[in-house]
């Protein structure tokens, strides 16, 4: 995975679809060598080929961020890292606390929090050695305000938020920025469908009547903008919602 010596390298987790894939495209357009990681090897290889055909620099690496041994091996294979975008995550279920599935809670915590921890710990030495590193944590507005039926996801994203806040305190004075991006309602091809176990009708209800929820490209734009600010500029937290969404529980629907 050797990139051109002068080209900065960005690692994007969860790059097989949605916000991760869109972010990879945006950073490649900004002339980063983009390392695409995700469990679905075929998806990221297809995206890497797409970027190469467009004259961009990209490499695909199949990776489960919850597997620390695999993450450490991945980190050892990299020549350099300038940017880490911790995007891998997701929600499972929308049950109340009284009946929520503990296994869903565990899986959400493992990918949203421990996955971010594994990647950040493994790549932090290289990010520091770059002299100008950036860690991006994709949290969610769910990590800033709770809502009924969302406790498991809210708890996981709150963990990701606190990880970013604490890391920023601990790295002050070091050449590494820590950025948190907290999207609100984003309509991607998989997020809600995965959350509801493949029930497309339930997934569609999430966005019903909302004229323009955010897209993956909208969020990728904000990520690319924060990453490409001058080195001394740290966007600590960027909350981005569609105009129709005032809060996690206040959404304008044209029904």
N, C-alpha and C positions, 0 to 999 in steps of 0.2 A: 504493500500500500504506500509506495513512495510517491509523494507529490513533488511538483516542481519546487526547488529549494526556496524560491521567492514567494510562493503562493501560500497564503494562510489556510489552515485546515479547520474545518468545522465538523464536529460529530453531531449527528441528529439521531436521537432514539425514537422508536415508534414511527419510522419513516416509510412504512409500507402503505399508508393511506392518510387521508384527512389532513390535519394540521401539520403533521410531521413531513409528509410528502410535499405539501405546499411550501413549507419552510425550506426544505432541501432545494427546491427549485429557485426560491428567492435568493438564497445564499450563493448558489451556484452562479446565478445571474450577476451577483455582486463580486464575482471572481474568486470565491473561495473554492478550495478543493473540498468537496463534501463527502464525508464518510457516512453512508446510510446504514443504519442498524435497525433490525426488527427480527421477530421470530420467523416471519414468512419470507424465506429466501427468494422465492420466485418473484415476489412483488418488488423487492428492492433491487434485484438484478435487472428487472424490466425498467425500473426508473433510472438506474445507473446508465443503462444503454440509451434511454431516451435523452438523458443529459449529455452523454458523449456525442450523440448524433447532432446535438445542437452546439457542439463545440465547447461544452463545459467539462470540468474535471470532477469525476465522481467515482467512488468505489462502494461496493456492497459487502456487508459483513453480517451474516446471520447471527443473531445474538438475543438471548433472553436476559434482560437486565436483572432478573431476580436470582440468577445463577452467578454467585460471586466468583467461582473458579473460572467460568467462561469470561466474565467481565475482566478479570485480571489478565487472562491470556490475550484478550482483545487489546487492552491497554499496552501490553508489552509489544504488540505487533505494529504499533503506530510510530512513525518517525517524529511526528510533532503534532501538537494540538493547540489551537488558539482559541477555539470556541466550543463549548459543550452546550447543546440544547437538550435539556431533560424534558422530552415531550411524552415519552411512553407513560401510559396511564389508562384511566377509564373508570366507568361506573358499572356496578352490577346490582340490579334490583332497585325497587323503590318502596320497600315495605317499611311499616312503622317499626320502631325499636322493639316493641313487644313480640313481633313475629319475624324479625329480620333473620336471615340465614347467616350464622357466624362464619361459615366458610366463605361466603361472598365478602364479608367484612375483612377476613384475613387476606383474601386474594387482592382486594383493593389496596389494603395497606402495603402488601408486599411489592406491588408494582409501582404505586404512586409515591410511596415514601422510601421503602428499602431499595427499590430499583434506582431511585434518584440518589440515594446515599451511596450505593455501590459504584455507580458511574462517576460521581463526584469525587469520592475518595480515590478511585483508581486513576483518574485523569488529572487530579489536582497538581501533582508534581510537574507534569508536562505543561499544564496551563501556567503555572508559576514560572517555570523555566523559559516560557515563551517571552516573558517580559511584558506581556500585554494580553493577559487571558480574560475570557468572559465565560461565566457560568449563567445560563438561563434556566430558570425553573418555571415550567408551565403549571401553574396552580389552577385556580378557578374562582369565580365569585362565590362558589360554594365554600371555599376556604375562608371566606370573610363574613358570611352570614348564613345561618342555617335555614332549613325549610322542612316541612313535614314530609316524611317518606325519604328523606335524603341523609339521615344521620350517618350511615356508614361511609358514603362518599364524602360528606362534609368533614367527617373526622379524618379521612385520609388526606384530603386536600388541605385541611388545616395543618396536618403534619408537614406537608410539602412546603406550605407557607412559612411555618416556623423554622424549618430547616434552612430556607433561604435567608430569613431575617438573622438567624444566629450565625450562619456562615459569613454573612457580610460583616458582622461585628468582629468575628474572629480573624478575618483576613484584612482588616483595615491596616493600611500601610504596606500591604503586599500588592504586586502588580496584577491583581485579578479583580474584575468587577463581578458583582452578583446582581442579577436582574430577575425580577418576578413579573411574569405576565399572567393576569387573571382574567380570562375570557368569561363572558356571560353566555347567553344563548347562541350557540353555534350549530348550524345544520350541516352535518357531514354525512357521508354515505353509511357510516357504521356506528357512530357513538350511541344513539338512542336504541338502535336495533340490537346492539350487543347488550345494552343495559337491560332490555326487556326479553332477553333470551331468544331473540330472533322473531319476536312478535311485531310484525311490521305495522299492524293496526295501532298498537299501543305507541309505537315509536312515532307514527304520524301525528298522534294526538298532541304530542309535545309541542309541535310547531303549528298546530291548527289555527288558522286565522291570523297568524303573524305574517305580515306582508313581506318583510325582509329581515329574517334572522341573519346573523353574521355567517360568513362563509369561511372555509379554511384559508382561502387567500387573504381575507381581511385580517385574520390573526397572524398569518405569516408575514404580512406587510409590517405589522407592529413589531414582530420579533426582529425582522431584518433591519428596521429603522433603529431600534435600540442598540443592536449589535454594531451597527456601522456609525454610531456617534463617535466624536473624538474621544480618545482614550481617557481623558480626565472627566468625561461626562458619564455618570452612573444613573440610569433610570431605575431607581430602587423598586418601584411598583407601578405597573401600568394596568389599569382596569379598563376593559373594553367590552361594551355591550351594544346591541342594536338599539336604534332610537326607540323602538317599540317596548323596550324593557327598562323599567325604572328600578327594579330590584329583582331578587330571585323569586318573589311572589307577586310582583306587580307587572303584568304584561298586557299591552293593548292587543286585543284580538278582534279582527273585523269578521264577525260571524253573522 
